[in-house]
Amino acid sequence: MLKNKLKIAIAGIGTVGSGLLDLLKKYKDQNIEVSAIASRKHTKLKGKYFKNTTFFKDAKYLLDFNDYDVLVELIGGDSGIAKLIVIDALNKKKNVVTANKALVSRYWNDFQKLTTINNCKIKFEAAVAGGIPIIKVIDEFLLSNKIKRIYGILNGTSNYILSEMLSSNKEFNKILSDAKKLGYAESDPTFDIDGTDASHKLSILSSIAFGCDVQKIKNEGIQNINLLDLKIADTLGYKIKLLGLTEFDNNNLKCFVYPCLLSKDSFIAKIDGVYNGIVVESDFCKKSCFVGEGAGAYPTATSVLSDIIDLSQRNLDNSRKKNLSKYKIVNLDDRLGCYYLRFSTDDKSGVISGIANEFKKFNISMKSMLQKDTGKVNSAEATIVITTHTCLEKNMMKALSKINNLSFIRQKTVYLRIENFK
Amino acid sequence: MLKNKLKIAIAGIGTVGSGLLDLLKKYKDQNIEVSAIASRKHTKLKGKYFKNTTFFKDAKYLLDFNDYDVLVELIGGDSGIAKLIVIDALNKKKNVVTANKALVSRYWNDFQKLTTINNCKIKFEAAVAGGIPIIKVIDEFLLSNKIKRIYGILNGTSNYILSEMLSSNKEFNKILSDAKKLGYAESDPTFDIDGTDASHKLSILSSIAFGCDVQKIKNEGIQNINLLDLKIADTLGYKIKLLGLTEFDNNNLKCFVYPCLLSKDSFIAKIDGVYNGIVVESDFCKKSCFVGEGAGAYPTATSVLSDIIDLSQRNLDNSRKKNLSKYKIVNLDDRLGCYYLRFSTDDKSGVISGIANEFKKFNISMKSMLQKDTGKVNSAEATIVITTHTCLEKNMMKALSKINNLSFIRQKTVYLRIENFK
């Protein structure tokens, strides 16, 4: 428990800002107070979270406002008022949390100087791959490791487009216009498509991993990728992905964003749709891979709030643990799910119907059936593989117990559960 | 900078302990002092990290030793001296860092009470999936989110065995004995194979995510998995994995460890070999996936050191960033790598030799060549796809520039880089 609440001033209530407010309202066990909100769109917000909140119609009024500990900058853009209020806050020795990749990548060095001089912090987990705590991983978990390279898929929109082009057999422009309708691409998706967005994120990763503040990263986008090339790459065993790569070796820094072919077996080739995926290679941990939804209001807001909580330096140990007092442990008997079954039986008629009869008694229905060649000549033994629809584990166990006692069963039936994770 | 160094007492110099010492020696920029080492095996270690170190032949002597801030318990086991020194340290109001999953899962409630009473901490990032910061993710990054379920591959040894059985077409016992020789399985691998190790980790995950301290998790292992079932599952579109699952819904807790079939398209089915992979599903971040080497001295030691550094509460902002002053940015022209090329040409003889001649001038060699059907009848147009061996980007650009001017080229040649990540 802090003696005083951590006061935050939020600038910008767009997609991420609205998500943050939702999250703050739901995440109740906290010591955070919203002391100011600056937003052109919103009128006064009601509820206990806003009872001490000052509302401004323009973020410029925050320049004359001082009753906060942390500025949460969610306006965006690498110039204008976003830049002004961040620099103003740091000069006031306030901490800053921002999701603004363009700003952080462009003014990295300035912000480092300001935070050092003023003994304050700027945190930007939300600026790189919203739902993936990659900054925390590099700055905290891997702090003792020397990072060799970081690469991955840093833009969800372009990954979605490339994945969809191949899976739905359509060209770039058609998928892009669908993506806009579905909300997977912004109305002006230029920076997502041409690699600019990925290069901002890569610039930040290079800065934190290697101390290399790269302003101009060579970037190529996916605007010229043809469906034909996706298909040919597929037949050759590759996927085409928009890759961001930063690698530091022997004082040489490689830092590129371009679409490329990746073996289907590689970690990041397997990441499709709106997901981002980042691989970090380091001297002691070798290879770590992180996957999450790279964009969207809520994953990004989660990153913003994680930074705010870190700055509150609250004792984290008492946070989640005391939520629960009573709960019921579900018995495996009560599992509802599908099953894989392998029967070793006599090779004669009546076997399938014998099994099916027992299934019927216990409300089990077959999804697929397959008879395997045992590989033995004249063996008179049959191997039958059955997968089932969802049923209750205890019914399955009862049915198997009955089936295993049938005369045509040669060995105890092998069963494995099937889990339907995506 | 801490005013005083953080003093750590390390108990147990086995695989992880040795890894931690290596890491401490390499990770120089720190404020950590090893004030004591208790180990039966090691005689005195030399070097500046140990100049203030007291050496004990038995960890029991730590019970009478107080000159430390953090006990680092790397002995293992859920009873005996490991338990004694951890409880002793917490009673002395010292912090504890441990990699001991059996101990933490068994005495979760006791440790929570002790740390609350004594206002100290026990940290155990290394106890669950060594190279993956899953505790940090749940306790810090996702603190504002309600976790719905956590599932994944929590044991590297069993994942290696299942992966190898299928890929090398051998039965369980053969692969297990190979794995022991290769160091991927311990001499007594019982707990890895039968699901006990995974159930300890799952118990800890249930505790931190849901506040449910589950002592007895129903676990089944992989000791009875047949190669035949792996193969049949493969033909049906599944992989067999040893799954750990904990899910909390409406005050019902599911908590299971068993081998099961997973669709090849699912995130965790794609994780093969010694890797661990964990999926966390939460209300705001939806699905996040973390992959890393689950075992091994160095990933585990990285987790231990990450906990130690967190306890030192040092200002993390000045850690990695000032490492570098001068570096050279590698130009994309200097990229060494493979290329995918698609040529649109006249459909006539001499085309391949024309391309090959230019390749030769610029030291480019072909790896594969494939002529695509253009799909147009009598089109007199040919599509040729070539992949190359490694060459220099600037040579490729020069060659393509020449080739694009050849008379038989109909459209500007499409090129994409090929990256060889695993």
Boltz contact constraints between the chains, C-beta under 6 A:
constraints:
  - contact:
      token1: [A, 23]
      token2: [B, 144]
      max_distance: 6.0
  - contact:
      token1: [A, 23]
      token2: [B, 284]
      max_distance: 6.0
  - contact:
      token1: [A, 27]
      token2: [B, 144]
      max_distance: 6.0
  - contact:
      token1: [A, 121]
      token2: [B, 317]
      max_distance: 6.0
  - contact:
      token1: [A, 131]
      token2: [B, 285]
      max_distance: 6.0
  - contact:
      token1: [A, 131]
      token2: [B, 288]
      max_distance: 6.0
  - contact:
      token1: [A, 133]
      token2: [B, 137]
      max_distance: 6.0
  - contact:
      token1: [A, 133]
      token2: [B, 141]
      max_distance: 6.0
  - contact:
      token1: [A, 136]
      token2: [B, 141]
      max_distance: 6.0
  - contact:
      token1: [A, 137]
      token2: [B, 133]
      max_distance: 6.0
  - contact:
      token1: [A, 139]
      token2: [B, 316]
      max_distance: 6.0
  - contact:
      token1: [A, 141]
      token2: [B, 133]
      max_distance: 6.0
  - contact:
      token1: [A, 141]
      token2: [B, 136]
      max_distance: 6.0
  - contact:
      token1: [A, 141]
      token2: [B, 306]
      max_distance: 6.0
  - contact:
      token1: [A, 143]
      token2: [B, 309]
      max_distance: 6.0
  - contact:
      token1: [A, 143]
      token2: [B, 319]
      max_distance: 6.0
  - contact:
      token1: [A, 144]
      token2: [B, 23]
      max_distance: 6.0
  - contact:
      token1: [A, 144]
      token2: [B, 27]
      max_distance: 6.0
  - contact:
      token1: [A, 144]
      token2: [B, 305]
      max_distance: 6.0
  - contact:
      token1: [A, 145]
      token2: [B, 302]
      max_distance: 6.0
  - contact:
      token1: [A, 211]
      token2: [B, 321]
      max_distance: 6.0
  - contact:
      token1: [A, 211]
      token2: [B, 323]
      max_distance: 6.0
  - contact:
      token1: [A, 211]
      token2: [B, 324]
      max_distance: 6.0
  - contact:
      token1: [A, 212]
      token2: [B, 327]
      max_distance: 6.0
  - contact:
      token1: [A, 218]
      token2: [B, 332]
      max_distance: 6.0
  - contact:
      token1: [A, 232]
      token2: [B, 385]
      max_distance: 6.0
  - contact:
      token1: [A, 251]
      token2: [B, 327]
      max_distance: 6.0
  - contact:
      token1: [A, 252]
      token2: [B, 328]
      max_distance: 6.0
  - contact:
      token1: [A, 252]
      token2: [B, 330]
      max_distance: 6.0
  - contact:
      token1: [A, 253]
      token2: [B, 327]
      max_distance: 6.0
  - contact:
      token1: [A, 253]
      token2: [B, 329]
      max_distance: 6.0
  - contact:
      token1: [A, 254]
      token2: [B, 330]
      max_distance: 6.0
  - contact:
      token1: [A, 260]
      token2: [B, 416]
      max_distance: 6.0
  - contact:
      token1: [A, 260]
      token2: [B, 417]
      max_distance: 6.0
  - contact:
      token1: [A, 260]
      token2: [B, 419]
      max_distance: 6.0
  - contact:
      token1: [A, 261]
      token2: [B, 340]
      max_distance: 6.0
  - contact:
      token1: [A, 261]
      token2: [B, 416]
      max_distance: 6.0
  - contact:
      token1: [A, 261]
      token2: [B, 418]
      max_distance: 6.0
  - contact:
      token1: [A, 262]
      token2: [B, 419]
      max_distance: 6.0
  - contact:
      token1: [A, 266]
      token2: [B, 421]
      max_distance: 6.0
  - contact:
      token1: [A, 266]
      token2: [B, 422]
      max_distance: 6.0
  - contact:
      token1: [A, 270]
      token2: [B, 270]
      max_distance: 6.0
  - contact:
      token1: [A, 284]
      token2: [B, 23]
      max_distance: 6.0
  - contact:
      token1: [A, 284]
      token2: [B, 298]
      max_distance: 6.0
  - contact:
      token1: [A, 284]
      token2: [B, 302]
      max_distance: 6.0
  - contact:
      token1: [A, 285]
      token2: [B, 131]
      max_distance: 6.0
  - contact:
      token1: [A, 285]
      token2: [B, 299]
      max_distance: 6.0
  - contact:
      token1: [A, 285]
      token2: [B, 302]
      max_distance: 6.0
  - contact:
      token1: [A, 286]
      token2: [B, 293]
      max_distance: 6.0
  - contact:
      token1: [A, 288]
      token2: [B, 131]
      max_distance: 6.0
  - contact:
      token1: [A, 288]
      token2: [B, 292]
      max_distance: 6.0
  - contact:
      token1: [A, 289]
      token2: [B, 291]
      max_distance: 6.0
  - contact:
      token1: [A, 290]
      token2: [B, 290]
      max_distance: 6.0
  - contact:
      token1: [A, 291]
      token2: [B, 289]
      max_distance: 6.0
  - contact:
      token1: [A, 292]
      token2: [B, 288]
      max_distance: 6.0
  - contact:
      token1: [A, 293]
      token2: [B, 286]
      max_distance: 6.0
  - contact:
      token1: [A, 298]
      token2: [B, 284]
      max_distance: 6.0
  - contact:
      token1: [A, 299]
      token2: [B, 285]
      max_distance: 6.0
  - contact:
      token1: [A, 302]
      token2: [B, 145]
      max_distance: 6.0
  - contact:
      token1: [A, 302]
      token2: [B, 284]
      max_distance: 6.0
  - contact:
      token1: [A, 302]
      token2: [B, 285]
      max_distance: 6.0
  - contact:
      token1: [A, 305]
      token2: [B, 144]
      max_distance: 6.0
  - contact:
      token1: [A, 306]
      token2: [B, 141]
      max_distance: 6.0
  - contact:
      token1: [A, 309]
      token2: [B, 143]
      max_distance: 6.0
  - contact:
      token1: [A, 316]
      token2: [B, 139]
      max_distance: 6.0
  - contact:
      token1: [A, 317]
      token2: [B, 121]
      max_distance: 6.0
  - contact:
      token1: [A, 319]
      token2: [B, 143]
      max_distance: 6.0
  - contact:
      token1: [A, 321]
      token2: [B, 211]
      max_distance: 6.0
  - contact:
      token1: [A, 323]
      token2: [B, 211]
      max_distance: 6.0
  - contact:
      token1: [A, 324]
      token2: [B, 211]
      max_distance: 6.0
  - contact:
      token1: [A, 327]
      token2: [B, 212]
      max_distance: 6.0
  - contact:
      token1: [A, 327]
      token2: [B, 251]
      max_distance: 6.0
  - contact:
      token1: [A, 327]
      token2: [B, 253]
      max_distance: 6.0
  - contact:
      token1: [A, 328]
      token2: [B, 252]
      max_distance: 6.0
  - contact:
      token1: [A, 329]
      token2: [B, 253]
      max_distance: 6.0
  - contact:
      token1: [A, 330]
      token2: [B, 252]
      max_distance: 6.0
  - contact:
      token1: [A, 330]
      token2: [B, 254]
      max_distance: 6.0
  - contact:
      token1: [A, 332]
      token2: [B, 218]
      max_distance: 6.0
  - contact:
      token1: [A, 340]
      token2: [B, 261]
      max_distance: 6.0
  - contact:
      token1: [A, 385]
      token2: [B, 232]
      max_distance: 6.0
  - contact:
      token1: [A, 416]
      token2: [B, 260]
      max_distance: 6.0
  - contact:
      token1: [A, 416]
      token2: [B, 261]
      max_distance: 6.0
  - contact:
      token1: [A, 417]
      token2: [B, 260]
      max_distance: 6.0
  - contact:
      token1: [A, 418]
      token2: [B, 261]
      max_distance: 6.0
  - contact:
      token1: [A, 419]
      token2: [B, 260]
      max_distance: 6.0
  - contact:
      token1: [A, 419]
      token2: [B, 262]
      max_distance: 6.0
  - contact:
      token1: [A, 421]
      token2: [B, 266]
      max_distance: 6.0
  - contact:
      token1: [A, 422]
      token2: [B, 266]
      max_distance: 6.0
